[in-house]
Amino acid sequence: MKNNQTLLKLVRIGSGLDSAISDTILPDSPNWQTLYPLALHQGVSAILLDAIGLLPSETRPPKPMLLQWIGLSTMMERMYVRHWERIGELADFYKQQGIRMLLLKGYGCSLCYPKPEHRPTGDIDVYLFGKKDEADALIEKELDIKVHREYHKHSTFNYGGVEVENHAKFIDDVSHKSNIRFEQILMSLLDKKECLPSPIDNVLLPSPTFNALFLLRHTGEHFASNEITLRHVLDVGTFLQKYHSQIDWALVFNVYKEERMLRFFNAIATICVEYLGIDAACFTSDDKQYSYQSDTALADRILSDIFEKKDVQPMTTAGIDTIGKKLKYAIGKSCRWWRNRWKYQLVYNENLVESFWWLARNRIK
């Protein structure tokens, strides 16, 4: 618990969300041996290094660990540049084929951070406005790159050492029936709300209203499936910090309420405000008609879950080759579902029995 609190304080300092270094919150001698792997797992190691640079020399990590930390952050920065280059190259290829590229999460989220290169990179997630199959065929024909189409939600291929996910859908309706309705809401917003330009040619970013729904839902899915980290919370918090004035809060709050996600939003906002130092106004409409309600008890429970060590299971049965193994996988998913049912009730607008049946039926296919 002490290490978790220290980590949160350092994230506030390193991300520029808290300019004051309080000795009552930050110990004189932080346990860096524990904090280093914890920060790495939570996706905030480079942000902590930024905080370390602001600490008194006597409280910093030992020199060998500090050098290791600097080396890791330097590697992250280089990976970020490579990631940016691959996005640009891929967008240019699609442009030549007359295909617009919408970028989800990842690079777009990083632009909301004080130092974008200190947000860890992952896959390149794209949506091509209904031209997914055409684009996949072009990738194989023109670039001679193998495209994998096993997963219903998106295809995947390796582009210059970076995994690309070409989305047919924004969220997974095989796992949860309520995602069918949520997907329809996102698709409708894509038509109604203008996408944002990005610094990269032919790369669009979702509208702020779209992302206010999509990023929270995405974070909720990771939360319900035991895969949430502090970085997911920061993605939501830093995004709302940057774009809160451009969001249609009436629409967003209506969806939150209809899809039973308002308590989850309140808890995530509470974490961002009370533990990460983000201004409460970022979770409130400019006219004050729509505002988050502080829920410290639920925020603390979610934070405890974020820091708890858990087993991670594959997203799908892709690669599982026998009925027996698929059955074992389905049983494991079902047992996890039962333990996590309190989480599902915060994220998905589903009856628990219906949710269990939908999950079990589709996972065993």
GUPARO-951510 format. One record per residue (C-alpha): residue number from 1; x, y, z; residue in three letters. Coordinates in pm, 1 decimal. Layout:
! GUPARO-951510
@k = NUM px = X py = Y pz = Z r = ALA
...
//
This chain:
! GUPARO-951510
@k = 1 px = 0.0 py = 0.0 pz = 0.0 r = MET
@k = 2 px = 279.4 py = 242.9 pz = 86.7 r = LYS
@k = 3 px = 453.8 py = 174.2 pz = -245.5 r = ASN
@k = 4 px = 126.9 py = 227.7 pz = -432.5 r = ASN
@k = 5 px = 75.8 py = 566.0 pz = -267.1 r = GLN
@k = 6 px = 434.2 py = 665.1 pz = -342.9 r = THR
@k = 7 px = 388.5 py = 561.6 pz = -705.8 r = LEU
@k = 8 px = 75.1 py = 774.5 pz = -739.1 r = LEU
@k = 9 px = 251.3 py = 1074.9 pz = -588.7 r = LYS
@k = 10 px = 547.1 py = 1033.2 pz = -824.1 r = LEU
@k = 11 px = 312.8 py = 1005.2 pz = -1123.9 r = VAL
@k = 12 px = 157.1 py = 1337.4 pz = -1020.4 r = ARG
@k = 13 px = 499.7 py = 1496.8 pz = -1001.3 r = ILE
@k = 14 px = 640.3 py = 1338.5 pz = -1318.2 r = GLY
@k = 15 px = 337.9 py = 1423.1 pz = -1531.0 r = SER
@k = 16 px = 334.9 py = 1782.8 pz = -1414.4 r = GLY
@k = 17 px = 2.5 py = 1737.4 pz = -1238.5 r = LEU
@k = 18 px = 149.1 py = 1819.8 pz = -896.5 r = ASP
@k = 19 px = 426.5 py = 2074.2 pz = -860.3 r = SER
@k = 20 px = 460.9 py = 2035.1 pz = -484.1 r = ALA
@k = 21 px = 676.3 py = 1754.6 pz = -342.9 r = ILE
@k = 22 px = 534.8 py = 1671.3 pz = -1.1 r = SER
@k = 23 px = 757.2 py = 1487.9 pz = 242.9 r = ASP
@k = 24 px = 450.4 py = 1368.9 pz = 429.8 r = THR
@k = 25 px = 333.5 py = 1179.2 pz = 121.5 r = ILE
@k = 26 px = 663.6 py = 1093.2 pz = -42.5 r = LEU
@k = 27 px = 896.3 py = 901.6 pz = 194.2 r = PRO
@k = 28 px = 1252.4 py = 1020.8 pz = 249.3 r = ASP
@k = 29 px = 1379.7 py = 689.1 pz = 112.9 r = SER
@k = 30 px = 1136.3 py = 536.7 pz = -139.0 r = PRO
@k = 31 px = 1169.6 py = 163.4 pz = -194.9 r = ASN
@k = 32 px = 1304.9 py = 189.1 pz = -548.8 r = TRP
@k = 33 px = 1365.3 py = -184.9 pz = -577.4 r = GLN
@k = 34 px = 989.7 py = -233.6 pz = -553.5 r = THR
@k = 35 px = 885.2 py = 82.9 pz = -732.5 r = LEU
@k = 36 px = 1085.5 py = 11.4 pz = -1048.8 r = TYR
@k = 37 px = 901.6 py = -310.4 pz = -1152.7 r = PRO
@k = 38 px = 572.3 py = -167.6 pz = -1027.8 r = LEU
@k = 39 px = 607.8 py = 141.5 pz = -1247.3 r = ALA
@k = 40 px = 709.7 py = -74.3 pz = -1542.9 r = LEU
@k = 41 px = 403.8 py = -297.5 pz = -1504.5 r = HIS
@k = 42 px = 172.5 py = 2.0 pz = -1466.4 r = GLN
@k = 43 px = 307.2 py = 166.6 pz = -1783.3 r = GLY
@k = 44 px = 442.3 py = 476.4 pz = -1607.1 r = VAL
@k = 45 px = 815.5 py = 405.0 pz = -1573.2 r = SER
@k = 46 px = 927.9 py = 697.9 pz = -1792.1 r = ALA
@k = 47 px = 690.5 py = 932.7 pz = -1607.9 r = ILE
@k = 48 px = 849.0 py = 825.5 pz = -1279.6 r = LEU
@k = 49 px = 1192.1 py = 900.8 pz = -1420.2 r = LEU
@k = 50 px = 1069.3 py = 1254.8 pz = -1491.9 r = ASP
@k = 51 px = 966.0 py = 1275.9 pz = -1126.9 r = ALA
@k = 52 px = 1299.6 py = 1141.0 pz = -1006.2 r = ILE
@k = 53 px = 1474.6 py = 1426.5 pz = -1184.2 r = GLY
@k = 54 px = 1283.9 py = 1668.2 pz = -959.3 r = LEU
@k = 55 px = 1364.7 py = 1491.1 pz = -632.1 r = LEU
@k = 56 px = 1646.2 py = 1581.5 pz = -393.5 r = PRO
@k = 57 px = 1957.2 py = 1380.9 pz = -483.8 r = SER
@k = 58 px = 1954.6 py = 1191.5 pz = -153.9 r = GLU
@k = 59 px = 1612.0 py = 1041.0 pz = -224.0 r = THR
@k = 60 px = 1685.4 py = 926.6 pz = -579.6 r = ARG
@k = 61 px = 1751.8 py = 561.5 pz = -674.2 r = PRO
@k = 62 px = 2106.7 py = 420.1 pz = -646.6 r = PRO
@k = 63 px = 2318.1 py = 508.7 pz = -948.9 r = LYS
@k = 64 px = 2316.9 py = 157.4 pz = -1109.2 r = PRO
@k = 65 px = 1935.1 py = 145.2 pz = -1094.4 r = MET
@k = 66 px = 1907.0 py = 503.5 pz = -1213.8 r = LEU
@k = 67 px = 2124.9 py = 425.5 pz = -1516.0 r = LEU
@k = 68 px = 1910.1 py = 119.6 pz = -1590.5 r = GLN
@k = 69 px = 1599.2 py = 336.2 pz = -1562.3 r = TRP
@k = 70 px = 1743.7 py = 599.0 pz = -1795.8 r = ILE
@k = 71 px = 1837.1 py = 329.0 pz = -2045.4 r = GLY
@k = 72 px = 1483.8 py = 190.3 pz = -2042.7 r = LEU
@k = 73 px = 1331.2 py = 534.8 pz = -2093.9 r = SER
@k = 74 px = 1571.9 py = 609.7 pz = -2378.2 r = THR
@k = 75 px = 1467.7 py = 284.8 pz = -2545.2 r = MET
@k = 76 px = 1101.2 py = 381.6 pz = -2500.6 r = MET
@k = 77 px = 1167.3 py = 716.4 pz = -2666.3 r = GLU
@k = 78 px = 1334.3 py = 545.3 pz = -2962.7 r = ARG
@k = 79 px = 1044.4 py = 302.6 pz = -2991.9 r = MET
@k = 80 px = 805.6 py = 596.7 pz = -2989.5 r = TYR
@k = 81 px = 991.0 py = 756.0 pz = -3282.6 r = VAL
@k = 82 px = 983.5 py = 426.8 pz = -3472.9 r = ARG
@k = 83 px = 613.8 py = 393.0 pz = -3393.7 r = HIS
@k = 84 px = 550.2 py = 746.5 pz = -3525.0 r = TRP
@k = 85 px = 745.4 py = 670.1 pz = -3842.8 r = GLU
@k = 86 px = 549.4 py = 350.4 pz = -3909.3 r = ARG
@k = 87 px = 219.0 py = 531.9 pz = -3861.6 r = ILE
@k = 88 px = 327.1 py = 793.3 pz = -4115.2 r = GLY
@k = 89 px = 441.4 py = 534.7 pz = -4368.0 r = GLU
@k = 90 px = 123.3 py = 331.8 pz = -4334.2 r = LEU
@k = 91 px = -93.8 py = 644.2 pz = -4361.7 r = ALA
@k = 92 px = 94.2 py = 745.1 pz = -4675.9 r = ASP
@k = 93 px = 37.3 py = 401.1 pz = -4829.0 r = PHE
@k = 94 px = -334.0 py = 420.5 pz = -4756.1 r = TYR
@k = 95 px = -348.8 py = 775.2 pz = -4894.9 r = LYS
@k = 96 px = -204.3 py = 652.9 pz = -5224.7 r = GLN
@k = 97 px = -488.6 py = 399.4 pz = -5233.7 r = GLN
@k = 98 px = -750.5 py = 665.0 pz = -5155.8 r = GLY
@k = 99 px = -815.2 py = 536.1 pz = -4804.3 r = ILE
@k = 100 px = -853.0 py = 761.0 pz = -4500.7 r = ARG
@k = 101 px = -701.4 py = 636.5 pz = -4173.9 r = MET
@k = 102 px = -853.7 py = 687.9 pz = -3829.6 r = LEU
@k = 103 px = -611.1 py = 617.5 pz = -3546.2 r = LEU
@k = 104 px = -747.9 py = 476.2 pz = -3220.6 r = LEU
@k = 105 px = -589.5 py = 503.4 pz = -2873.7 r = LYS
@k = 106 px = -208.9 py = 479.0 pz = -2879.5 r = GLY
@k = 107 px = -39.5 py = 769.6 pz = -3053.2 r = TYR
@k = 108 px = -351.7 py = 985.8 pz = -3027.1 r = GLY
@k = 109 px = -360.1 py = 935.8 pz = -2649.7 r = CYS
@k = 110 px = 10.2 py = 1013.3 pz = -2622.6 r = SER
@k = 111 px = -50.9 py = 1361.7 pz = -2764.5 r = LEU
@k = 112 px = -243.1 py = 1444.4 pz = -2445.1 r = CYS
@k = 113 px = 59.0 py = 1365.1 pz = -2224.5 r = TYR
@k = 114 px = 311.5 py = 1635.5 pz = -2123.5 r = PRO
@k = 115 px = 579.3 py = 1420.9 pz = -2287.2 r = LYS
@k = 116 px = 412.3 py = 1203.4 pz = -2552.2 r = PRO
@k = 117 px = 723.0 py = 987.4 pz = -2593.7 r = GLU
@k = 118 px = 691.8 py = 878.5 pz = -2229.0 r = HIS
@k = 119 px = 365.2 py = 695.9 pz = -2290.1 r = ARG
@k = 120 px = 447.3 py = 332.6 pz = -2378.3 r = PRO
@k = 121 px = 380.5 py = 234.6 pz = -2738.8 r = THR
@k = 122 px = 186.7 py = -74.1 pz = -2839.4 r = GLY
@k = 123 px = -6.8 py = -177.3 pz = -3146.2 r = ASP
@k = 124 px = -117.2 py = 62.1 pz = -3417.4 r = ILE
@k = 125 px = -498.1 py = 48.6 pz = -3407.0 r = ASP
@k = 126 px = -667.8 py = 182.4 pz = -3720.1 r = VAL
@k = 127 px = -1017.8 py = 210.1 pz = -3861.0 r = TYR
@k = 128 px = -1047.6 py = 268.5 pz = -4236.7 r = LEU
@k = 129 px = -1407.1 py = 384.9 pz = -4276.3 r = PHE
@k = 130 px = -1551.5 py = 65.0 pz = -4420.3 r = GLY
@k = 131 px = -1252.8 py = -24.3 pz = -4637.1 r = LYS
@k = 132 px = -1095.9 py = -282.8 pz = -4406.5 r = LYS
@k = 133 px = -1113.0 py = -579.9 pz = -4645.2 r = ASP
@k = 134 px = -999.5 py = -374.8 pz = -4943.1 r = GLU
@k = 135 px = -705.9 py = -237.5 pz = -4742.9 r = ALA
@k = 136 px = -605.0 py = -583.0 pz = -4616.9 r = ASP
@k = 137 px = -598.4 py = -714.5 pz = -4973.2 r = ALA
@k = 138 px = -381.4 py = -420.8 pz = -5079.4 r = LEU
@k = 139 px = -138.8 py = -480.1 pz = -4791.0 r = ILE
@k = 140 px = -91.4 py = -837.4 pz = -4909.4 r = GLU
@k = 141 px = -78.5 py = -756.9 pz = -5281.3 r = LYS
@k = 142 px = 125.8 py = -435.0 pz = -5283.7 r = GLU
@k = 143 px = 347.6 py = -483.1 pz = -4978.2 r = LEU
@k = 144 px = 365.5 py = -863.5 pz = -4968.7 r = ASP
@k = 145 px = 275.3 py = -866.5 pz = -4597.6 r = ILE
@k = 146 px = 71.9 py = -1152.4 pz = -4451.8 r = LYS
@k = 147 px = -257.1 py = -1039.5 pz = -4297.5 r = VAL
@k = 148 px = -412.5 py = -1252.9 pz = -4023.5 r = HIS
@k = 149 px = -791.9 py = -1256.8 pz = -4023.7 r = ARG
@k = 150 px = -873.2 py = -1502.4 pz = -3743.9 r = GLU
@k = 151 px = -1026.0 py = -1248.6 pz = -3504.4 r = TYR
@k = 152 px = -1370.0 py = -1108.4 pz = -3586.7 r = HIS
@k = 153 px = -1302.5 py = -763.1 pz = -3438.0 r = LYS
@k = 154 px = -991.3 py = -680.9 pz = -3642.0 r = HIS
@k = 155 px = -727.1 py = -825.6 pz = -3869.8 r = SER
@k = 156 px = -357.7 py = -799.4 pz = -3781.7 r = THR
@k = 157 px = -28.2 py = -773.6 pz = -3964.4 r = PHE
@k = 158 px = 329.3 py = -682.2 pz = -3886.6 r = ASN
@k = 159 px = 441.7 py = -359.7 pz = -4046.1 r = TYR
@k = 160 px = 808.3 py = -277.5 pz = -4005.5 r = GLY
@k = 161 px = 827.8 py = -451.2 pz = -3669.6 r = GLY
@k = 162 px = 505.8 py = -299.8 pz = -3530.7 r = VAL
@k = 163 px = 179.3 py = -490.4 pz = -3494.6 r = GLU
@k = 164 px = -112.3 py = -326.5 pz = -3675.2 r = VAL
@k = 165 px = -476.2 py = -395.1 pz = -3587.4 r = GLU
@k = 166 px = -713.7 py = -303.8 pz = -3870.0 r = ASN
@k = 167 px = -1052.5 py = -273.9 pz = -3702.0 r = HIS
@k = 168 px = -1386.4 py = -380.3 pz = -3842.0 r = ALA
@k = 169 px = -1540.1 py = -287.3 pz = -3506.3 r = LYS
@k = 170 px = -1439.6 py = -60.0 pz = -3222.3 r = PHE
@k = 171 px = -1537.5 py = -295.8 pz = -2938.9 r = ILE
@k = 172 px = -1592.8 py = -670.1 pz = -2898.8 r = ASP
@k = 173 px = -1958.7 py = -773.1 pz = -2925.7 r = ASP
@k = 174 px = -1872.3 py = -1142.3 pz = -2900.8 r = VAL
@k = 175 px = -1773.5 py = -1102.3 pz = -2536.1 r = SER
@k = 176 px = -2069.6 py = -884.6 pz = -2435.3 r = HIS
@k = 177 px = -2413.5 py = -842.7 pz = -2587.6 r = LYS
@k = 178 px = -2440.2 py = -481.0 pz = -2466.6 r = SER
@k = 179 px = -2137.7 py = -400.5 pz = -2682.6 r = ASN
@k = 180 px = -2358.9 py = -440.5 pz = -2991.0 r = ILE
@k = 181 px = -2558.6 py = -135.6 pz = -2885.3 r = ARG
@k = 182 px = -2248.6 py = 54.9 pz = -2775.2 r = PHE
@k = 183 px = -2083.1 py = -15.4 pz = -3110.6 r = GLU
@k = 184 px = -2386.6 py = 131.8 pz = -3286.4 r = GLN
@k = 185 px = -2356.2 py = 446.6 pz = -3073.6 r = ILE
@k = 186 px = -1988.7 py = 484.8 pz = -3166.6 r = LEU
@k = 187 px = -2059.3 py = 427.9 pz = -3536.5 r = MET
@k = 188 px = -2333.3 py = 690.0 pz = -3524.1 r = SER
@k = 189 px = -2097.6 py = 940.4 pz = -3361.7 r = LEU
@k = 190 px = -1838.1 py = 872.5 pz = -3628.9 r = LEU
@k = 191 px = -2091.2 py = 995.7 pz = -3884.7 r = ASP
@k = 192 px = -2219.7 py = 1291.7 pz = -3679.9 r = LYS
@k = 193 px = -1905.0 py = 1430.5 pz = -3514.5 r = LYS
@k = 194 px = -1612.6 py = 1557.2 pz = -3719.2 r = GLU
@k = 195 px = -1282.5 py = 1377.5 pz = -3666.6 r = CYS
@k = 196 px = -977.7 py = 1572.8 pz = -3556.0 r = LEU
@k = 197 px = -664.6 py = 1619.2 pz = -3767.7 r = PRO
@k = 198 px = -333.2 py = 1495.9 pz = -3632.0 r = SER
@k = 199 px = 28.0 py = 1606.1 pz = -3689.1 r = PRO
@k = 200 px = 65.1 py = 1316.2 pz = -3934.3 r = ILE
@k = 201 px = -71.5 py = 1350.5 pz = -4287.5 r = ASP
@k = 202 px = -380.6 py = 1136.0 pz = -4361.3 r = ASN
@k = 203 px = -411.2 py = 1040.3 pz = -3993.7 r = VAL
@k = 204 px = -736.5 py = 1140.7 pz = -3828.3 r = LEU
@k = 205 px = -820.8 py = 1117.7 pz = -3459.4 r = LEU
@k = 206 px = -1170.0 py = 1049.5 pz = -3319.7 r = PRO
@k = 207 px = -1383.4 py = 1342.8 pz = -3211.9 r = SER
@k = 208 px = -1360.8 py = 1434.0 pz = -2841.2 r = PRO
@k = 209 px = -1720.0 py = 1317.0 pz = -2786.0 r = THR
@k = 210 px = -1644.6 py = 980.9 pz = -2950.2 r = PHE
@k = 211 px = -1331.9 py = 933.4 pz = -2739.3 r = ASN
@k = 212 px = -1508.1 py = 1032.5 pz = -2415.9 r = ALA
@k = 213 px = -1718.9 py = 720.8 pz = -2469.5 r = LEU
@k = 214 px = -1469.6 py = 494.1 pz = -2642.4 r = PHE
@k = 215 px = -1173.1 py = 545.5 pz = -2406.5 r = LEU
@k = 216 px = -1384.8 py = 492.7 pz = -2095.6 r = LEU
@k = 217 px = -1539.9 py = 178.7 pz = -2245.0 r = ARG
@k = 218 px = -1198.4 py = 53.2 pz = -2352.0 r = HIS
@k = 219 px = -1062.9 py = 114.3 pz = -2001.8 r = THR
@k = 220 px = -1368.2 py = -59.5 pz = -1857.2 r = GLY
@k = 221 px = -1309.4 py = -366.0 pz = -2073.7 r = GLU
@k = 222 px = -951.3 py = -389.3 pz = -1949.9 r = HIS
@k = 223 px = -1078.0 py = -339.4 pz = -1594.7 r = PHE
@k = 224 px = -1336.0 py = -617.5 pz = -1620.9 r = ALA
@k = 225 px = -1085.4 py = -859.4 pz = -1777.2 r = SER
@k = 226 px = -810.3 py = -807.5 pz = -1516.3 r = ASN
@k = 227 px = -585.4 py = -614.6 pz = -1756.3 r = GLU
@k = 228 px = -625.3 py = -255.3 pz = -1639.1 r = ILE
@k = 229 px = -316.3 py = -52.1 pz = -1546.5 r = THR
@k = 230 px = -259.1 py = 300.5 pz = -1422.1 r = LEU
@k = 231 px = -170.6 py = 397.8 pz = -1779.0 r = ARG
@k = 232 px = -529.3 py = 328.3 pz = -1889.5 r = HIS
@k = 233 px = -656.3 py = 567.3 pz = -1622.3 r = VAL
@k = 234 px = -402.2 py = 828.6 pz = -1729.5 r = LEU
@k = 235 px = -518.2 py = 794.2 pz = -2089.8 r = ASP
@k = 236 px = -871.3 py = 888.3 pz = -1984.5 r = VAL
@k = 237 px = -760.7 py = 1161.9 pz = -1744.3 r = GLY
@k = 238 px = -512.0 py = 1336.8 pz = -1972.3 r = THR
@k = 239 px = -753.6 py = 1314.6 pz = -2266.4 r = PHE
@k = 240 px = -1032.9 py = 1481.4 pz = -2069.0 r = LEU
@k = 241 px = -786.0 py = 1737.3 pz = -1937.0 r = GLN
@k = 242 px = -710.7 py = 1842.1 pz = -2295.9 r = LYS
@k = 243 px = -1050.1 py = 1808.8 pz = -2463.7 r = TYR
@k = 244 px = -1318.6 py = 1850.9 pz = -2194.3 r = HIS
@k = 245 px = -1439.1 py = 2183.0 pz = -2340.5 r = SER
@k = 246 px = -1498.1 py = 2022.0 pz = -2681.6 r = GLN
@k = 247 px = -1713.4 py = 1732.0 pz = -2558.8 r = ILE
@k = 248 px = -2091.1 py = 1708.6 pz = -2596.9 r = ASP
@k = 249 px = -2140.2 py = 1629.6 pz = -2228.4 r = TRP
@k = 250 px = -2519.4 py = 1605.5 pz = -2255.6 r = ALA
@k = 251 px = -2483.7 py = 1322.1 pz = -2505.8 r = LEU
@k = 252 px = -2196.9 py = 1157.5 pz = -2316.2 r = VAL
@k = 253 px = -2373.9 py = 1161.2 pz = -1978.9 r = PHE
@k = 254 px = -2689.3 py = 1028.4 pz = -2141.1 r = ASN
@k = 255 px = -2495.5 py = 730.8 pz = -2278.2 r = VAL
@k = 256 px = -2312.9 py = 679.0 pz = -1947.5 r = TYR
@k = 257 px = -2650.4 py = 660.4 pz = -1771.1 r = LYS
@k = 258 px = -2825.6 py = 444.6 pz = -2031.6 r = GLU
@k = 259 px = -2533.7 py = 201.2 pz = -2045.4 r = GLU
@k = 260 px = -2493.2 py = 197.0 pz = -1664.3 r = ARG
@k = 261 px = -2137.3 py = 329.9 pz = -1679.6 r = MET
@k = 262 px = -2187.0 py = 646.0 pz = -1473.5 r = LEU
@k = 263 px = -2055.4 py = 495.5 pz = -1148.4 r = ARG
@k = 264 px = -1745.3 py = 372.4 pz = -1330.3 r = PHE
@k = 265 px = -1692.2 py = 718.0 pz = -1480.9 r = PHE
@k = 266 px = -1734.0 py = 877.7 pz = -1138.2 r = ASN
@k = 267 px = -1477.0 py = 640.6 pz = -987.6 r = ALA
@k = 268 px = -1219.8 py = 692.5 pz = -1264.5 r = ILE
@k = 269 px = -1270.5 py = 1069.3 pz = -1240.6 r = ALA
@k = 270 px = -1225.2 py = 1047.9 pz = -863.3 r = THR
@k = 271 px = -894.4 py = 865.6 pz = -906.4 r = ILE
@k = 272 px = -779.0 py = 1129.7 pz = -1154.3 r = CYS
@k = 273 px = -878.8 py = 1420.7 pz = -930.5 r = VAL
@k = 274 px = -794.3 py = 1294.0 pz = -583.0 r = GLU
@k = 275 px = -490.1 py = 1077.9 pz = -657.6 r = TYR
@k = 276 px = -343.9 py = 1211.9 pz = -983.2 r = LEU
@k = 277 px = -409.8 py = 1582.7 pz = -932.3 r = GLY
@k = 278 px = -615.9 py = 1653.1 pz = -1246.0 r = ILE
@k = 279 px = -851.1 py = 1949.9 pz = -1213.4 r = ASP
@k = 280 px = -1210.1 py = 1845.2 pz = -1132.4 r = ALA
@k = 281 px = -1332.0 py = 2087.0 pz = -1401.6 r = ALA
@k = 282 px = -1197.8 py = 1845.6 pz = -1663.4 r = CYS
@k = 283 px = -1477.4 py = 1600.9 pz = -1573.0 r = PHE
@k = 284 px = -1748.0 py = 1865.5 pz = -1586.7 r = THR
@k = 285 px = -1922.9 py = 2050.5 pz = -1867.5 r = SER
@k = 286 px = -1837.4 py = 2418.2 pz = -1902.1 r = ASP
@k = 287 px = -2192.1 py = 2516.9 pz = -1801.5 r = ASP
@k = 288 px = -2167.9 py = 2292.6 pz = -1489.0 r = LYS
@k = 289 px = -2488.3 py = 2109.2 pz = -1582.7 r = GLN
@k = 290 px = -2303.0 py = 1778.8 pz = -1610.8 r = TYR
@k = 291 px = -2039.9 py = 1683.2 pz = -1357.0 r = SER
@k = 292 px = -1884.2 py = 1375.2 pz = -1206.0 r = TYR
@k = 293 px = -1975.1 py = 1287.9 pz = -848.5 r = GLN
@k = 294 px = -1687.2 py = 1195.0 pz = -620.2 r = SER
@k = 295 px = -1694.5 py = 827.9 pz = -516.0 r = ASP
@k = 296 px = -1385.9 py = 767.1 pz = -305.0 r = THR
@k = 297 px = -1494.7 py = 423.8 pz = -182.3 r = ALA
@k = 298 px = -1534.1 py = 283.0 pz = -532.8 r = LEU
@k = 299 px = -1222.7 py = 467.0 pz = -655.1 r = ALA
@k = 300 px = -1019.8 py = 303.2 pz = -377.3 r = ASP
@k = 301 px = -1159.4 py = -39.5 pz = -464.0 r = ARG
@k = 302 px = -1070.0 py = 6.3 pz = -831.3 r = ILE
@k = 303 px = -721.6 py = 133.2 pz = -741.1 r = LEU
@k = 304 px = -667.4 py = -172.9 pz = -521.6 r = SER
@k = 305 px = -767.7 py = -390.9 pz = -815.6 r = ASP
@k = 306 px = -529.8 py = -203.1 pz = -1047.4 r = ILE
@k = 307 px = -237.2 py = -275.2 pz = -817.0 r = PHE
@k = 308 px = -335.6 py = -636.5 pz = -746.0 r = GLU
@k = 309 px = -136.9 py = -907.3 pz = -925.6 r = LYS
@k = 310 px = -357.9 py = -1118.7 pz = -1151.6 r = LYS
@k = 311 px = -337.2 py = -1392.2 pz = -1410.6 r = ASP
@k = 312 px = -400.3 py = -1273.5 pz = -1767.2 r = VAL
@k = 313 px = -578.7 py = -1500.4 pz = -2014.3 r = GLN
@k = 314 px = -583.6 py = -1474.9 pz = -2395.9 r = PRO
@k = 315 px = -856.6 py = -1256.3 pz = -2547.3 r = MET
@k = 316 px = -986.7 py = -1528.0 pz = -2779.8 r = THR
@k = 317 px = -956.2 py = -1898.0 pz = -2861.5 r = THR
@k = 318 px = -740.5 py = -1817.3 pz = -3165.7 r = ALA
@k = 319 px = -445.4 py = -2057.8 pz = -3153.4 r = GLY
@k = 320 px = -622.3 py = -2300.2 pz = -2918.4 r = ILE
@k = 321 px = -644.8 py = -2610.2 pz = -3132.3 r = ASP
@k = 322 px = -861.1 py = -2869.0 pz = -2953.3 r = THR
@k = 323 px = -1213.9 py = -2880.4 pz = -2811.6 r = ILE
@k = 324 px = -1072.5 py = -2983.6 pz = -2473.9 r = GLY
@k = 325 px = -841.8 py = -2684.7 pz = -2455.8 r = LYS
@k = 326 px = -1120.7 py = -2454.6 pz = -2569.7 r = LYS
@k = 327 px = -1344.9 py = -2595.8 pz = -2298.8 r = LEU
@k = 328 px = -1073.4 py = -2539.0 pz = -2038.5 r = LYS
@k = 329 px = -1033.4 py = -2183.9 pz = -2166.9 r = TYR
@k = 330 px = -1409.2 py = -2123.0 pz = -2146.4 r = ALA
@k = 331 px = -1422.6 py = -2259.4 pz = -1790.8 r = ILE
@k = 332 px = -1130.8 py = -2036.3 pz = -1690.3 r = GLY
@k = 333 px = -1299.8 py = -1732.6 pz = -1844.5 r = LYS
@k = 334 px = -1626.7 py = -1822.0 pz = -1671.5 r = SER
@k = 335 px = -1460.5 py = -1855.8 pz = -1331.2 r = CYS
@k = 336 px = -1291.4 py = -1520.5 pz = -1380.3 r = ARG
@k = 337 px = -1623.7 py = -1371.6 pz = -1480.5 r = TRP
@k = 338 px = -1780.3 py = -1488.5 pz = -1153.4 r = TRP
@k = 339 px = -1499.2 py = -1336.6 pz = -944.8 r = ARG
@k = 340 px = -1522.3 py = -1014.4 pz = -1143.2 r = ASN
@k = 341 px = -1899.3 py = -983.6 pz = -1160.8 r = ARG
@k = 342 px = -1888.2 py = -659.2 pz = -956.8 r = TRP
@k = 343 px = -1669.0 py = -513.3 pz = -1230.8 r = LYS
@k = 344 px = -1898.7 py = -623.3 pz = -1512.2 r = TYR
@k = 345 px = -2189.6 py = -450.7 pz = -1340.1 r = GLN
@k = 346 px = -1993.8 py = -123.5 pz = -1351.8 r = LEU
@k = 347 px = -1910.8 py = -148.5 pz = -1722.1 r = VAL
@k = 348 px = -2177.2 py = -352.2 pz = -1904.8 r = TYR
@k = 349 px = -2550.8 py = -291.1 pz = -1918.2 r = ASN
@k = 350 px = -2641.0 py = -658.2 pz = -1895.0 r = GLU
@k = 351 px = -2822.6 py = -899.6 pz = -1671.8 r = ASN
@k = 352 px = -2557.4 py = -1116.3 pz = -1503.6 r = LEU
@k = 353 px = -2713.4 py = -1444.5 pz = -1618.2 r = VAL
@k = 354 px = -2747.0 py = -1313.3 pz = -1973.6 r = GLU
@k = 355 px = -2389.5 py = -1184.7 pz = -1963.2 r = SER
@k = 356 px = -2255.5 py = -1520.8 pz = -1843.5 r = PHE
@k = 357 px = -2444.4 py = -1716.8 pz = -2108.5 r = TRP
@k = 358 px = -2337.8 py = -1482.5 pz = -2388.3 r = TRP
@k = 359 px = -1973.0 py = -1503.3 pz = -2280.2 r = LEU
@k = 360 px = -1968.1 py = -1881.3 pz = -2231.4 r = ALA
@k = 361 px = -2149.6 py = -1953.4 pz = -2558.9 r = ARG
@k = 362 px = -1923.5 py = -1739.1 pz = -2771.7 r = ASN
@k = 363 px = -1592.6 py = -1825.0 pz = -2603.8 r = ARG
@k = 364 px = -1629.8 py = -2198.6 pz = -2664.2 r = ILE
@k = 365 px = -1690.1 py = -2161.0 pz = -3039.3 r = LYS
//
